[in-house]
Amino acid sequence: MELTETLLDRTVLITGGGTGIGRTTAQRFAAEGAQVLVVGRTAERLAETADGHPGIRTFVADVTLPDAPAAIVAAALDILGRIDVLVNNAAITRPAPLEAIDRKVAEQELATNLLGPVFLAQHALPHLEAGGVIVNITSNSPHQGWPGNSVYGSTKVALDFLTRTWAVELAQRGIRVVSVAPGVTETPVMTHAGFTDEQLAEMGQGFRDRIPLGRLARPEEIAWWIVNVARPEAGYLNGTVVRVDGGLSAAG
Ligand SMILES: NC(=O)c1ccc[n+]([C@@H]2O[C@H](COP(=O)([O-])OP(=O)(O)OC[C@H]3O[C@@H](n4cnc5c(N)ncnc54)[C@H](OP(=O)(O)O)[C@@H]3O)[C@@H](O)[C@H]2O)c1
């Protein structure tokens, strides 16, 4: 079977599709013939993702709002007709050491990174058929602490736990659940967190020194895995975390 044929007309719902990994993933799915709906809070960013890609449609929504999961699923069914793949990608990171954690900011991280995927998956579930896939985009290993970013790191470790648990709950229905856990990737995520270019340059060098491959990931190198875990050929992959981090977690 030609790999490129298996995603033809698959329907894919991606949150956080207006920038970074979500954008690249949407464009890669679309390039393989999938029908994609990207969701985010900023219409202009979503429009840039869809520009020149007729297979990508857009829907503006904030995944933290209680009505959002129902609205997003309704839009997906209206625009795509059905949902084959859900990619829970939208997330925010707001680094802070323990003494500086702000309650409202922490609640926003939890609402976006953890509760967003819980309730979107819950609302999508009645519409996922056998062969459906939920891909959760996570991050850090559960085995190491992350000084200065404990709340974000907790949301991502918790999301990996949801992946493992839902994989068991949903396996009999033929629905697979997989995490893709990127390493440090060249996206605007830290700009969105409020860091300056100088701070980013310093942080980037710090990461390059620690990553065995000596460089950050390109978004395409993460998107490739997200697309490929969703393929029918990956049908025996379930309840696992695909870690794509240039060896960072292996180095400790
Ligand atoms: N880049 C990295 O180094 C890295 C490493 C490990 C894991 N990851 C994970 O990879 C995923 C993608 O991150 P990225 O690096 O591509 O960052 P990004 O460019 O900041 O993408 C995150 C996207 O989520 C959207 N978003 C944020 N809050 C939202 C909300 N409440 N409702 C709907 N959409 C929302 C943002 O768009 P709007 O603001 O327009 O809504 C943005 O397009 C995230 O899950 C992140 O945790 C990234």
The ligand as an SDF file (V2000), in Angstrom:
LIG
                    3D

 48 52  0  0  0  0  0  0  0  0999 V2000
    7.8280   24.2400   20.8640 N   0  0  0  0  0  0  0  0  0  0  0  0
    8.3270   23.4250   21.7640 C   0  0  0  0  0  0  0  0  0  0  0  0
    9.5280   23.4800   22.1210 O   0  0  0  0  0  0  0  0  0  0  0  0
    7.4490   22.3490   22.3750 C   0  0  0  0  0  0  0  0  0  0  0  0
    8.0670   21.3640   23.1500 C   0  0  0  0  0  0  0  0  0  0  0  0
    7.2850   20.3620   23.7200 C   0  0  0  0  0  0  0  0  0  0  0  0
    5.9270   20.3370   23.5030 C   0  0  0  0  0  0  0  0  0  0  0  0
    5.3470   21.3160   22.7340 N   0  0  0  0  0  0  0  0  0  0  0  0
    3.8900   21.2540   22.5540 C   0  0  0  0  0  0  0  0  0  0  0  0
    3.5770   21.3530   21.1750 O   0  0  0  0  0  0  0  0  0  0  0  0
    2.2760   21.8940   21.0230 C   0  0  0  0  0  0  0  0  0  0  0  0
    2.3160   23.0390   20.0250 C   0  0  0  0  0  0  0  0  0  0  0  0
    3.1080   24.0780   20.5640 O   0  0  0  0  0  0  0  0  0  0  0  0
    3.9450   25.0760   19.6660 P   0  0  0  0  0  0  0  0  0  0  0  0
    5.3400   24.9810   20.1050 O   0  0  0  0  0  0  0  0  0  0  0  0
    3.6060   24.9170   18.2540 O   0  0  0  0  0  0  0  0  0  0  0  0
    3.4230   26.4690   20.2670 O   0  0  0  0  0  0  0  0  0  0  0  0
    2.5320   27.6510   19.6720 P   0  0  0  0  0  0  0  0  0  0  0  0
    3.0820   28.1020   18.3680 O   0  0  0  0  0  0  0  0  0  0  0  0
    2.4040   28.6400   20.7810 O   0  0  0  0  0  0  0  0  0  0  0  0
    1.1500   26.9250   19.3900 O   0  0  0  0  0  0  0  0  0  0  0  0
    0.1170   26.8010   20.3220 C   0  0  0  0  0  0  0  0  0  0  0  0
   -1.1790   27.1540   19.6220 C   0  0  0  0  0  0  0  0  0  0  0  0
   -2.2540   26.9520   20.5340 O   0  0  0  0  0  0  0  0  0  0  0  0
   -3.2010   27.9760   20.3480 C   0  0  0  0  0  0  0  0  0  0  0  0
   -3.9080   28.1580   21.6050 N   0  0  0  0  0  0  0  0  0  0  0  0
   -3.4020   28.5520   22.7850 C   0  0  0  0  0  0  0  0  0  0  0  0
   -4.3550   28.6400   23.7130 N   0  0  0  0  0  0  0  0  0  0  0  0
   -5.5040   28.2750   23.0780 C   0  0  0  0  0  0  0  0  0  0  0  0
   -6.8550   28.1890   23.5110 C   0  0  0  0  0  0  0  0  0  0  0  0
   -7.2170   28.4850   24.7640 N   0  0  0  0  0  0  0  0  0  0  0  0
   -7.7940   27.7910   22.6120 N   0  0  0  0  0  0  0  0  0  0  0  0
   -7.4480   27.5050   21.3390 C   0  0  0  0  0  0  0  0  0  0  0  0
   -6.1730   27.5720   20.8840 N   0  0  0  0  0  0  0  0  0  0  0  0
   -5.2310   27.9630   21.7560 C   0  0  0  0  0  0  0  0  0  0  0  0
   -2.3800   29.2120   19.9510 C   0  0  0  0  0  0  0  0  0  0  0  0
   -3.1060   30.0790   19.1050 O   0  0  0  0  0  0  0  0  0  0  0  0
   -3.9800   31.3220   19.6290 P   0  0  0  0  0  0  0  0  0  0  0  0
   -3.1590   32.0090   20.6870 O   0  0  0  0  0  0  0  0  0  0  0  0
   -4.1910   32.1350   18.3930 O   0  0  0  0  0  0  0  0  0  0  0  0
   -5.2320   30.7160   20.1670 O   0  0  0  0  0  0  0  0  0  0  0  0
   -1.2280   28.6040   19.1770 C   0  0  0  0  0  0  0  0  0  0  0  0
   -1.4750   28.6210   17.7820 O   0  0  0  0  0  0  0  0  0  0  0  0
    1.8340   22.3100   22.4300 C   0  0  0  0  0  0  0  0  0  0  0  0
    1.0130   21.2910   22.9750 O   0  0  0  0  0  0  0  0  0  0  0  0
    3.1390   22.4020   23.1890 C   0  0  0  0  0  0  0  0  0  0  0  0
    2.9520   22.2090   24.5780 O   0  0  0  0  0  0  0  0  0  0  0  0
    6.0740   22.3170   22.1690 C   0  0  0  0  0  0  0  0  0  0  0  0
  1  2  1  0
  2  3  2  0
  2  4  1  0
  4  5  1  0
  4 48  2  0
  5  6  2  0
  6  7  1  0
  7  8  2  0
  8  9  1  0
  8 48  1  0
  9 10  1  0
  9 46  1  0
 10 11  1  0
 11 12  1  0
 11 44  1  0
 12 13  1  0
 13 14  1  0
 14 15  2  0
 14 16  1  0
 14 17  1  0
 17 18  1  0
 18 19  2  0
 18 20  1  0
 18 21  1  0
 21 22  1  0
 22 23  1  0
 23 24  1  0
 23 42  1  0
 24 25  1  0
 25 26  1  0
 25 36  1  0
 26 27  1  0
 26 35  1  0
 27 28  2  0
 28 29  1  0
 29 30  1  0
 29 35  2  0
 30 31  1  0
 30 32  2  0
 32 33  1  0
 33 34  2  0
 34 35  1  0
 36 37  1  0
 36 42  1  0
 37 38  1  0
 38 39  2  0
 38 40  1  0
 38 41  1  0
 42 43  1  0
 44 45  1  0
 44 46  1  0
 46 47  1  0
M  CHG  2   8   1  16  -1
M  END
$$$$
